[in-house]
Amino acid sequence: MALGTSFGRVCVLLVLGAALGVPAVAQETGETAANPGWTFQYNLEVRANYRDSEENRFPLPYAFELDQLPVGQTRGFEETVDAGSHFEFSNVALFATVGRGDLFTAHGKLDLIDLYDRNPTSTGQKVDIDEAWLRFGREPETATLAARSGVYLKLGKIPKFERQDDRHLQSYGLVSTAFNRFEETGAELGLHLGRHFYLKARAAAGNPVFLRDPNALAGDNGTPELRRLNPDPDLKSGVPILYNAHSTNFDLDGELETGAGVGWRLADEGGRNGLDLLAWENRRKLADTVRIHGTFYGGDLDILSAPPTRVGNATFAIRNDEKREVGGNVWLYLGGFSFFGQYVDQDLAGLPRTGVEGEVAWRFDLPLLWAVGGRQLFPSIAPSVRYSKLDNDFRNPPQTPSPSFSWDWEKIDAGLRLGLLTGLDLTLEYADNRFILATGAKRKNNEFLTTLAWRLR
Amino acid sequence: MRRGSPPGIEIPGYPRPSHPGLPRTGLFAKPREGATVGSPGFQSRAAQVLVLALLTLLTVPAGADDLHGHIELLAKGGKGPARGSDVRQTVIYFEPASPRPVKPPEKPFEMVTRRKAFEPRQLVIPRGSRVRFPNEDPILHNVFSVSAPNQFDLGLYKGAPGKEKRFEKAGLVRVYCNVHHDMVSYILVLDTPFHTTPDASGEFALPGLPRGPGKLVVWHEQADPWTMDVELPQKGPLAVGLQIVRPLVPSHLDKTGKSYFRSRGDRYENR
């Protein structure tokens, strides 16, 4: 109730702000591009990584049977997924977009390999339709002015509208991972009233609640190996958080998640400088269980429950089957400077959580000194820092197999992105990933990541 | 454009010019290799100035008149002089009520892309002229304009001689690069031979204008155009103050109507 009240207040404030707000910045040239006919665009992106992950393991209170543990081990651990230094091809993605002016756009993205988005385990889908949607009408880009009042409808597997749509680092923040990193299957309706004010609504299958390690490489919970006697899989559990997992199918069965957002934007005509504010809410009923590809664990309420052990309860103190999220986002662009911030307040079956995240980046265009194949060598450099924090305001059951669900998390990602050539860049980043155990002790699970990304357009 | 506006903004303390200079010719010259109308090197050659002066005399109709004056660039709001703006980038042109068609030259004008900039930054050309855009940078550029009715898109290319475009309609053409947001230039396609640019102090002269009614326009890339209906001969010099209201790189979208800063595709885009 309190959440609804606060969301309503935010909406009223934004509506008032829009009504009283600064008028559109005068069009400086009065010129717009001719409405194009059919357009077709395709892209290929390949990413390769060097990763060095700290090796950490944290003992679990859960009383596993001895045959559920590796030989010689008497207790279970949450462990770094794949510690040490590794070279990896992390993703190959194919994109295609077909459009006809503002009338119609069809977009698809196919991921191959995709170590970092694979859901939720390394035995998940290795070929994944990451996005597949149709859009009717014009959807203005984030923090740019709408050309005029209008409406759009988007159908298919689509990104959440509150998601950060351009990141400067390869990694994700805790809040993005926990709440809005992954696409969902459904419909999104956008309404732009004037050039500044907008409303969005959606109905979607919703992402099942599951667990994953927030560091770059996904955890390996629930692989078939764990069902053997004395399992000792190569990839470990990770140190997971609860998150809204990737939708692995296009079904619209069951309870739909509904969402609404109200936003206001201010920008110059070219979008060099822009501000976008969005307040939003999502809600749905949690299922007793959701089948997730690649794991024998169930999602939603199932992941919050575990069989009681011989010494006690292993189920979280869930009070209902409601999931509700209220949040606010800020996008700010000032020339080469950009800031993205988000706040989320979640009630997950009576388990309260909040998250806050902010990313600043500054892109510098470098002078033209050398060129290769008609493209500038070293065209830009962009340092970036992201802070994210996840407060889990609930307690673990005494016998939880996943104590990290309720730890408080704090992560600082700092990196530098160097353009090598247009379409080819190198990102160096370090994740300082800290958490506070139930005992109050502080621990870290850090990671260094280098990513070489190549995009062919 | 303002029509029928008062004859200039009187600038307090501004001394009336006693003798108008001839900073640049008002007639279109034939473009040649390495020289374009309005390029300082071209004007600095005394012999060419002499030839142009003679040409001016030959083309001046009976009863020709001069128009001279002073341009001052003012900060936004008109409070004091503008900083960082070049008054020599102003174009003053006169359109007689009875149009004087200008035959476009056979050879194209040139606007070169060099060090991620257009050179010259602005061109004044007669309607029907061609402009060639050689790319002297080692990287690809995409020269385009969405200025109706002269819009064009030359696509990605590099090297010389470059691609060209014929401008069939009079008007201002804002030229950009679809790859590099900060590359900006202007082509003023005119239907009149009577135009000039001021010198560094803002003095200008338009010699050999036909007597009778017409329209005088003062244009600067960072200001709104200043327009006045005039009846020649005009008494005394003009004093015009132009307020700078736009940055050197005006806010603009790419050739598809999208922001350069959201569609760059060099971030880890999620869509």
Interface residues (C-beta under 8 A of the other chain):
Chain A: V25 E28 T29 E31 T32 A33 A34 P36 T39 N43 H107 K109 E131 E141 T142 A143 T144 A147 P159 R163 Q164 D165 D166 R167 H168 L169 Q170 D268 E269 G270 G271 R272 G274 Y333 L368 W370 A371 G374 R375 Q376 S380 G419 T422 G423 D425 A453 R455 R457
Chain B: R115 K116 D137 P138 I139 L140 V146 S147 A148 Q151 L156 K158 R174 V179 H181 R246 P250 S251 H252 L253 D254 K255 T256 G257 K258 S259 Y260 F261 R262 S263 G265 D266 R267 Y268 E269 N270 R271
